[in-house]
Amino acid sequence: MTLLRPLLAVALLSGSSTLFADTLAISAGVGAWQETPSGDFRDTTGTTINVTDELFWKEETQNYFFITFEHPVPIVPNIRLSAVKLEQSGAGNLTKSIIIGGNTYSATENISNSFSLDQKDITLYYEVLDNVVSVDLGLNVKLVDIDYTITGSTTGTTSDSYSTTIPMAYALVGVSPIPDLIISLEGSFIGYSGSSISDFSARVAYTTNYFVGFEAGYRAQKFAFDEVSGYTSNLEFKGPFAGIYAKF
């Protein structure tokens, strides 16, 4: 939240006439994100577990969805709703012992696991600039649901789930070298007491004369928790994405 106040202050100082769209615009789209996982996590009494070495996670393709509503009503922010569900799983023989949930999975034991990180984002933003250069500033509220299950051939099953709502500072900076083409950097971030969450994208999008557009880019998310609800983590998901949208 430390970044949110100065961002909104800049928006307000830029003048109310630039804080909203000139016309009504609605866009909705879908796409695929080819994300590669990395990092580790542990619970309070457990060992650090590397997600690729011990849980055998690998590159996966995840679907994403979004809808954006922009309007010319003063003061009322524009809104973007988006969702992506990261699902990972793996199976194999451990090369070292791991401890989680009070259970010890021994070296050479065969384990399988599943992990789900379901994200729904509600972004409220103002258009500070909207011409050749675009600047959006606002607030992203991220609704997160996390579930995991680890099953060993001899130890049994460990599972847990966690849900939370996270307010994040939001910003977008873009440039349109030609009409209907925009190259942009977009990001949400929050940091507090040694923990942080970031979600950044670099994107190229082009809208045709037939209300259909295409986008492609690179997205990176990082979840760094320091003893949050009994867990410490340093998880990252990153990779290219591409999608299609309709804009009216």
Summary of the structure (lengths in Angstrom):
residues: 248
radius of gyration: 20.6
end to end distance: 33.4
largest distance: 65.6
contacts: 773
relative contact order: 0.20
helix: 5%
strand: 70%
